[in-house]
Amino acid sequence: MTPSSLGIQVEEERGPDQTIVRLSTARAAFVGRTLRGPVNRPIFVTSFTEFQHVFGGLWQPSPLGYAVEQYFDNGGREALIVRIVNGARAATLGLKAGAAMLLLRAVRPGTREFLRACVDYDNIPADSTTEFNLTVQRVRVQGTAQVEDQEIFPKVSVQPASERYLARMLDGSELIQLAELVPHLRPDRTLNPLSGLATGYVNSNPDGDDGAPLTDYDLIGSAADRSGMFALDQADHFNFLCIPPLSSERDVGPSALLIGSRYCKQRRAMLIIDPPSAWHTADDALRGMRDWNFFSENALMYFPRILAHDKLRGHFESFAPCGAVAGMLAKTDESVPVWVPAKLDEAVLRPGYRPACLVAEDRRLRLAALGVNTIQAVRSTGRVGVSPRTLAAGTAGASEWQYLASRRLALLIVNSIVRGTRWIALAQPHVEITDMVTAQVRAFFEQLHEAGAFGARALEDSFYVICDQRSAAFRPQPHEFQLVIGFAAAREQEFHSFRISQSASGAKVQPVSLNRLNSAQYSPEELNWVDNLAGQLRL
């Protein structure tokens, strides 16, 4: 099976002769517990129907399905889903092999992974006693013929010396794996239990388990194992990270939020943080922010929670808003680019959803000053316009990154250039490469300038690109290419500057604390030395 057939989006690499394109700005990643589906693998979906097909839809023990539903209901278009489990167990499936048993186990754990298997000897030589054909199917409901997926393994063998040894053939299976050693005898042909003649199926056993509720440690996972939120290392890019509450009564803890914000900073994305469930009113939120000890330019929060109809319970319930917020931001991006601040700070819910409480005008402004945005059910021209904020609250590397539009523009620029210049990592070093890279990046900036990303700034005052022959020598590390970019900040004559390093092992991005006039005299390698020295002097 190909990655695309598994719902994993594969981005096309750009080349030196192609323009740098603006990446999507509204792709949301969701991490949490689901009914079924692949574990610790980001799966790309474009509708709630696709989510239901792969992950089973709504599930009362987990808020994630509701968050995904609210994301698509409120305008979301692209989502990455990472299923996490805590001690879940996969169901087994046994096939008789004479007096022994071929015991298989589902790849995906949980009680909703319904498999069935069939063994036949069609087109197997009559004198063979070791070969057989194995068919494995996933069905929607156990005992029915509603097949959702199927894998066929023809002419597999129980002999370890065979090229088609069963253990080797199952290595790449998305449905089934060995639970025990392969028996010496091949499994018996499965017959229809009614006629005893036609080929039948053996259903998986009811021994799967959904595991325990998630903890913060499950959400965090392991960078080495690419588990938990670090499973998103396998995804090309995302713009928002949503970590729905652990349950309807339990918020995500500070450790998961801290690691999530650091991971978003590394991946140049934004973490959408849900307001604590104890904040029932705007005054609760204002009091809570006094003791709030979490600040990040790569995180944002919208208050209050939302009321939505729960299709499983049949009435309205209160939900954490991260999915709906991501959907509303995605919908806004369809009509205006990310660098255009909203006229008002409110995110407007689609009909059928409403805020869990009303926020008075004075409370809305006080919350905005603390970095908390407000969700509204309808737009109002009578409110004072306040640009949406991040949770930087004075801790940002640049003061304007306390504003969501400015921060998202910076992430868009860097992500697009990193993605559009990945071809450099595989290119052979030569003098002309610097001209090619410079032309690509300059053309991208010129398109942004024409689109109004830098306001009324003149073209020559909007950006700069440093990439000369010295950087073409792939220094300071072998086979590493460096370029430095800068684009206009809010204040006149100030620029946000970044050093981008491309190598076979990946891309690295570092902020550079130099202004345009000084940096224009140096190569990226020299800027690295100067910037490090400046950092030591500041210490």
N, C-alpha and C positions, 0 to 999 in steps of 0.2 A: 504494500500500500504506500502511496506517495504522501508526503507531508500535506499537500493541499487537500487530499481526500480525507485526511484526519482533522481538517479544520485548522491547520496551522498555516498562517499566511507567510508566504515566502516573497520577500521584496526583491525586485530586480536591481542589481547593482548598476550604477551609472558609470559611463566611460568618459575618457578625456574629450570626446567629440560631442558629448551630450550636455545640455544645460542642467544646472542644479535646480531641482523642482522643490517647491514648498511641500514639506511633509504634512500629513494630516495633523491637525491641532486638537482633535476631539476624540481620540481613541482612548477608551477607558478600560483599565484592567481591574478585575474583581478577584479577590482572594478569600476563600472560605470553604465552608462545608456544603456539599450537595448530595442529592439522593444517590447518584451513580456517576460514572464517567471516568476518564483517565485521571490518574493521581499525579500531582506535581508536574503537570505539562500544560503550558498555556495553549488553549484552544480558541481559535478565532471564530466568532459568530457575528452575524449581521442582523439577527432578529431574535425575539423571545421564542419563536417557534423552533429555531435552530438550537437554542439553549435547552428547550424542553426535550428535543430529540436526543441530545448528547448527555445532558445532565439530569434529566428527569423532571424539570419544572419546579413548581412551588413545593416547599417542605416545611411544615410548621417548626421543627426543631432548629431550623437555620434561616436567618434573615437574608442570606445571600440571594436566593431565588427571587425574593420580593424586590431587592435592590436592583437586580438585573431587569425585572419586569418594569419597574418604575423608570429605569434608565431609558429603555426603548419607548415607553409610553410618553416620555417628556422630550423626545427628540433625538435620542442617541442613535447612532448608525453603526458603529464599530466597537466591538468589545472583545477582550481577552479574558478567558475564565480559567482560573487555576483552582482545581479541587484539592482540598487538604483533608486528611483523615487523621484520627487519633485512635490507633489500635484496631482499625477496621479489618475484617477477615474476609477473604474471598471464598466463594462456594466451591466445592469439589464436584467432580463428575467421575464415576467409575464405570469402566468397560471390562466385562468378564474376558479373561484370557485363559481358557481352560479352568484349572483349579486356582489360578492366580487372578490378579486384577491389575489393569492399567488404570492408575489413579491420576487424574488431571485436575488442574485448579484454574479457575478463572483469573485472568490477568487483572481485571478491575475488581476491587473488593466491594462488599455491600450486599444487602438483602435484595436489591432490585436488579441484579445482574443475572438474567435468566438465560442459560445456555442449554443446548442439547447437541448430542453428537451421534454420528452414524458411521458404522464400519461396513464396508462391502469389499468384495474381491473381484469386481468387474475389471476385465482386461489384465488380470494377474495370471501369470503362467500356472497351469494346473498342477505342476510339480513343485511350486513354491509354497513353503510353509512359514515364511518369515515376512512376506510383503502383504500390504493391505492398503486400502484407500480410506482416508479419514475426512469426514466433513463435520465442521463445527459451525453452529448457527447461534446468533443472539436473537431471541424472540422478545416481543414487547411484554407479553404476559405468559407465565409458565403454563404449559398445557395447550397453547394455541399455536397456530401456524403463521402468525404475523411476524415474519422474518425481518429484522432490522439490519443484520449484517451476516456475512458468511465467509468462511475460509475453507478451501479445499486443499488437501494434501494428498496427491496421488502417488501411489507406489512407494509409500514409506516403508521402512524396514525396522525390525527389532534387533538387527545385527549391528553392533557398534562399528564394525569394519565397513559397513555399507556407506556409499556416498549419500544415500537418502535415509540415514539413520534418524529415527523419530526425534531424538533429543536435539539434533542439529536443525531439523526442519521446523521445529517449534520455536526456535530462538527468536525469530522475527515476528511471531504471531501477536496480534493485537487482542486476541480473544482468550487463548488458552495456553497453559504451560504445564510442565510436568510437576506433579506433587510428590512422586516417589520415583525410584529407579524403574526403567523400562523392563517389563518381565521378559523372560526368555521366549515365551510363546506369543504369537501375534494375537490380538484380541478377536473374539468370536464375531461372526457376522451378526449385526443387529437386525432382528426381524420384527415385522409388524405384530404387535401383541394380539391382534384380533384374528388375522389370517394365518400368521405364522410363516408367511411366504415372502411377501414384499418387504423391501428394506424399511426398517423403522428407526426410531430415535430413542436415545437414552437421555433423560432430563438430568440437569444438575441437581445436586442434593440441597436441601434447605438448611445448610450449615453456614451460610454467609452471615456476616455481622457488620452493622454500620459503625461500630466503634463508639467511643465516648465523645461527649462534647469537646470542642476545641479549647485549647489554652493559648495564651500569648506565645508560648514557646513553639506551638504547632504553627501558628501564623508566621512567626519569624523564620523558622526552618533553618537550613544550613546552606551557606554559600558554596561550600565544598561539594555538597550532594545535590545542589540546585533544587532544594526542596523549600516548601513554604513560599514566601514572597520571592525568594531567590530563584524559584522556577522561572520567573520572568526573564532571567538571563537568556533563556532560549528564544525569547521574542525579539523581533527586530527593534521595535520601539512602541511606546505608549505615552500618552500625555497626562492622564489622570490615574491615580491609584486609589481604589475604593476598598476599604477593609470594613465590611459591615460588622455590627456587633456580634459577639460570640453567641448570644442568644437574645431573646426578647427582653430578658431581665439583666443581662450582663454586658457592660460596655467593653470595648477594646482597652486593654491596659496601657499604661505609659511606656512600658518597655517596647511593645509592638509599635506604638506611635513613633517613638524615638528612632528605632531601627528603620521603620517605614519612611520617615522623612529623610534620613541619611541615604537610604537606597534611592529615593526619588531624586535627591541631589546628584547622586552618582549617575543616574539614568536620565537626568535633565527632564524630570516630570514633576507634577504637582500632586501632593497627597491631599485628598479631601477628607477632612476630619469631621466626624459627627459630633454635635454638641452632646454632652453627657445627658443621660436619661433623666437625671435629677433636676435639670433645668426646665421647669414647667412654665415659667413666665420670664419676661424680659428682665425683671428685677432679679430673678434667680440667676440668669446669665450674667448680669452685671456683678452680682456678688461673687459668682464663680470665677469670673475673670480676675478678681483681686488675688486669688490664690493660684491662678493658672500659671504654670511654670514651663510651658512648652511654646517655643517660638521658632519659626523657620520661614525663610523666604520661599521655600518649596512646599508650603502647606497653606491650606485655606479652610475656612469654616463658614457655614451658613446656618443661621438659627431662624425659626425653631424647628422641631421635628414636624413631620407631615402626617395628615390623616388620609388614609386611602382604604378602599374597599378590599378586604381580604377574601378572595374567592374561596378559600378553604373553610373559613369560619362563617362566611356569609354575612359579615357586618364590618363596619369601619373600625380600623385599628390605628394606633400610633406607630410610626416607623421612623427609623433613622433616615435622614434625607440624602445621604451621599449619592445614591443611584440617581435620584431625581435631579439633584444639583448637577451632576455630570451630564445628564441628558439635556437640561436647560442650557448649560454652557455650550454643548455641542450644537443645539438648535440655533443659538445666537451666532455661532461661528459660520453657519450657512448663509447668513444675511450680511454680517459685517465682519471684517478681519479682526484678529485678536488684538491688534494695537489700537483699535478704536474703543475708548472707554465707554461703558454703558452710560446713557443719560441719567439713569438712576441706579442705585446700588442693588435694587431688588431683582431677584430671579423670580419669574412669574410662572406659576404652576399651570399645567394644562387643566381644562375643566374635568371635574371628577376628583381632583386632589385639592386639599386646602391646608393651610398652616395649622398646627396644633394649638396655637394661641395668637392673639393679635399683639402687635408691637406698636406702641404709641410713637409719635414722631420724635419726641425728645429722647426716648429710649433707643430708637433706631440710630440716631446720630451719635449717641454715647457709645453704643456697641461698635459702630463703624470706626470710631476713634481708637478702639481697642483691637481692631482688626477682625471683627466679627460682622459678616454680611447678613442681610435680612431677606428671608423668603416672603413673597407676597402672593396673594391669589389673583390680584388684578393690578394693572398699571394705574398710576394716578399722576396727573400733571401738577398736582398741588404739592407734592413732596419736594424737598430740597434734594437736588442731585448730589450724590456722593459716589465717587468711583469705587468699584469693588476692591477690597483689600486682600492682602495675604496675611499670614500670621507672623510677619517679621517683627513688628512692634519695636523698631529701632535697632534690631540685630542684623539687618540685611547688610550685605557687602556694599550695596548702593542704596541710598535713601529712597530712590524712586521705586525700588523693588518691593516696597511696602504696598504698591499698587499692582493689582492682578494683571492689568493690561500690559504694563511695562515688563513685568517678569515673564509673562507668556511670550511676548515679542522676542525677548532675549533668548528664551529656550527654543523658539521656532527657528531663529537665525542660526544658532549654533548647531542644532540637530540637523537642519537641512544641509548645512555646509559639511558637517562630519559625514553624513550619508552620501552626499554628492561627490565627495573627494576620496571615498574608500578605494577607488581604483589605484590610487597612488601606492598603496601597500604592496601591490603586485607588479608595479611598473619597474622597468630597468632604469637605473639612474642615468640621466643624461641632462645636458645643459638646458635643452628646450622644455623640460618638464616644468620648470618654474614659470615660464611664460604661459604654459597651458593651464596650470593651476590658477595663476593670477587672473587670466582671462575668464575662466569659469566663475571664480568667486566674485570678480568685479561685475560680471554680467548679472549675477544673482542680486547683488546689492543695488544695481541700477534698476532692476525690475521692482524691487521693494520701494526704492525712492519714487519711481513713477507712480506706484500704487498709493503713495502717501504715508508710508510707514515712518518716515522721519519728519513729518510735519512740513513746515515751510523752509527747512534747511536747504541750502544750495547743495547741489550734487557733491561738490568737492569738500563740503563740510559735513557730509553725512556718514562717511565710512572711510576706512583705509585697509589695504591688504599688503602685508610684507611677506614676500616669498622671492628670494633672490638666489644667485648661484651658490652662495655659501650654504644655504639650506639644502640645495640639491645634492650636496655631498652626503646626505643621509647621516647627519651628525645630530646629537652626540652619540647615539647608539647606532650600530650597524643596521642598515635597512630601515631606518626611521626617518620619516620626512616631517618637517615642521613648517607651519605657517602661522602667522599672527594676524588676527583680524580685529578691527575696532569699528564700532558704530556709535552714532551720536547718542549721548545721554541727554537728560532733561536740561541740564545746565549748559549754557553756551561754552564752547571750546573744551568740553569734557566728553570722553568716550568710554564706553565699556569695551575692554580689550580682553582677548582670549588667545591662548596659544593652543593650537590643535596639532597633535602628534599622531601620525598614521604609521602603523607598522603591521606586520603579519599577525601579531598577537592581538590587534585591535586598535581602537582609537582612544586617546587620552585628551582631556580638555582641562586646561588650567586657566584661571583668571590671571591677567597681567595688570599690575598696578602702575602703569605708565601712561602718560598722555600722548597724544598723537605727535606733537612737535618733537618730543624727545625720541619716541620710538621709531620715527621715520629714518633715523640715522643708523639703526642697528639691524642685524640679521636676527632671525628667531633664536639662534644659538647664543648670540651676545645678549639678547633680551633676557634669556634664561639666567645668565650670570648676573646681570644688572638687577633683575627682579629679586633674586635670592639675596643679593647684597643689601638691597633696600629693606627686605624683610628682617635681616639680621640687625640693621641699624634701628628699625622700629622697636625691636625687642630690647 
